[in-house]
Amino acid sequence: MSDNSANLTQKEKIALLPVDFENVLGEKISPQLSGWIENHPFLYSSFSRAERDSWLLKIVKTINDYNVIPAGEHRLSQWEMGWHENLSTLEKSKVVSALIPRYFGKYGAVRWKQDLIKPLSVDFEYNMLAVIEYWLFEKYLKDVPSIYEFGCGTSHNLLRTRQINKTASLHGCDWTSTAEKIISLLKEAGLEKNITGHLFDFFNPDNSFRLEPGSAVYTVAALEQAGQNFEKFITYLLSNKPKICIHIEPITELLDETNFLDYLSIEYFKKRNYLNGFLHFLRRLELGGRIKIHQAQRTYIGSLFVDGYSVVVWSPVGV
């Protein structure tokens, strides 16, 4: 996204500061993350009533649009094509920025604290997700020997884990062959050496693919594609007993149905067949003594259509 702040007065520009993120995340963040936020401007402005209404109308029309394609197994070819665009750019440029998925910054509105705001800074939406990731990766991934991202796509998130953990072996798992090709190119270009790609399908987990002992697992807006078909994957994880599992995903159970924007987010989850009943399922596993849930909270950060970056962190009992 280009910088749209040139024609606004200083009074109309608002900057998100480290304390603003601490308020929504519910705890202090590290000095390192505070410094990163200060070095990556989060400038935005408020919408006029007419502008906000226009975006709300777009959301409602999309929810009611019969042509919107739900998530699911049938979309494999579309994800292959999407990641191939990033692969082609990486082949030409050999720079990490080529890995940023094209859907970031697609619209001129994002969600912040149950409202819509107008991003002004470059990569505002992408960097909002980065704050969540750095926060969680610092808490849980600093000392693990192996890190697995399931649904890794372009591996842009995995490269962020490297900034937190310098020695872990990185594993990118995805159902697209293009994701594996991206990882191979990252190694060839010298952008990341200690990384391996694996074909892996949430809908049909390969139980012969075993995780290294003491490993960490995470997903970022990827398990959402499984809809209600997530139990096989969780069973797979339970059998492998990773040290920690982190999910940054759309979680209906953590939103407020009495809030209009949250309600629209939930309706969009339904429209796209995103995760449904995931946290309830994990809570049942916890009641049964099989897992321990360490965190389950929303971040109040999202894209135009969804408040989709809620956080659930858990681990199998007995690890």
Secondary structure, DSSP 4 states (H G I P E B T S, - for coil): -----TTS-GGG-EE--HHHHHHHHTS---HHHHHHHHHS--EEEEPPHHHHHHHHHHHHHHHT-TTPPPPSGGGHHHHHHHHHHHHHHHHHH--GGGGS-TTTT-SS-EEESSSEEEE-STTHHHHHHHHHHHHHHHHHSSS-SEEEEET-TTSHHHHHHHHH-SSPEEEEEES-HHHHHHHHHHHHTTS-SSEEEEE--TTS--TT--PPTT-EEEEES-GGGGTT--HHHHHHHHHH--SEEEEEE--GGGS-TTSHHHHHHHHHHHHHT---SHHHHHHHHHHTTSEEEEEEE--SEE-SS----EEEEEEETT-
